[in-house]
Amino acid sequence: MTGRLDGATAEVVRSYLLAAAEEMRATLIRTSFNPVIYEVHDFGLSMYDADLRLIAEATGLTFFLGANDFSLRKGVEYVGKENLRPGDVVLLNYPYWNAAHAYDATLFSPVFDGEDLVGFLCVRAHWMDLGAKDPGYVLDSTDMHQEGLIFPGTRVFTAGVPNKEIIELIRFNSRMPDLVIGDLNAQVAALRTGERRFLEILAKFGRPTVEAAVERMIEDGEERTRAALAALPQGTWTAVDWLDDDGITDEPVRMQATVTIEDGTFTVDFAGSSPAVTGPINMPFGATEAICKVILKSLTSPDEPSNHGTTVPLRVRAEPGTLFHAVYPQPTFTLWTGIVAVELILKALAQGMPDRLPASSGGDVPGFMMVGTHPDTGQMFAVSNNDVVGWGATAAHDGMNAATHVSGSAGRTTPIEVMEARTGMFFERVEMRADSGGAGRHRGGVGVRRDIRFVTPGEFLSVIKKTKARPWALAGGHEPEPNQVIVFPGTERERRVSTKRTRVEPGDRVTLLTAGGGGHGDPRERDPEAVREDVAEGYVSREAAREVYGVEDA
């Protein structure tokens, strides 16, 4: 084929590729064993051409999708493209190449059309246990080797045949082997589904047409992104924020980002952030790149599918050995740094475009987990939930109430029915919190309250890194109270924690208070009728209506 492929044909081919990626996603959800995959959708699935350029992806966690690009390059570099054969499946979880912690297992496979390598498929998903020093989640590791069994790029299938020795190594290094092996097989099933569909697309349209469509998709992706960047305010803006601690000491950890938009490029520089810390909140550089991709995409083409071209204008800078560029053997397990950094980058950008961006959401993902032994099965369990927060208000409307954090994309909370059936947690209360959203002409969305009573012994893990610094507001709006985790409320043992493993017994309780979003604009300028509706819905108290909004008859 000569010349540039027409747009109609390119769009049809793109739709077929996207459908193939979504079918991979459906396969993974239907066959996985772990609720963090089939309920929470803690995964990312991507398709690539033979040059490792992204051509399609399925809906999943945005961090994972961007990280797949980085980890696939590193994995193929380690294995050697020339050493790959049809039917191979390679496992990678070495954090500094995998762009994530050790439990986010990346599996990738080559796609061959006859003897020709024509593409790659990649599936990343969270495994619940892989031999780390602690069950469930690692909160206080001080080097990578405490964080689980490491695979730098290891074949788990060779030419279509399972590598029994490697799979047994995984099985015998997991406290929950049935879940982990089940999820590994689910990921392999997703890869096989993608391979079949990829080859069917090549057969239907012919390789020259598909390759020409990919070239046009990537060209258009880059052109759209650069045009969108040119239409944004140009300049450089810097923001600072703080993490509660590193999991080892109580000292706050400084984060700084400087964002520059100019000449069709988008640059994020993390100079000024803390050096790498002792605890496991350091970010692999690939994970840092991934969060910047999320921001770039949301600003330039939020309604268009991603491909390699959409991120060509991105530049990310972070010196090795710093908070945003961990190097061996620095610990990386608790990657909540990246969640807070999304808000940090938006905070910088909001200085230059306050009417285009929302105020801060709840500032963090209030994660929690229970680990223990189930009384009915005698089997170990570890089930987690990433809780909802309020979103920040914008210049045009209120923030969303009780929603997945802005970094979570299509991620979901774990249903209460699953958590109660599979753990020792009983949920006495789940409700939206009045006055938790920042006041403003447009109000921040509200967070939630959860009261949990434990009916079996075990450990309760809270995973959160922003309980001290408030989420930020815009244009005179009010900042909400930060997230809070209260263990043993109403007893002499009551205390507030952030990231902590807490031993619990039957009858013990925990209260979680998730933050609302920041407000936008002066609360006294809010429509009084909107305030009355907020009071009627329970989002704002009558006291706040009078004292903050100046509405006496709410």
Disulfide bonds with the S-S distance in Angstrom:
none
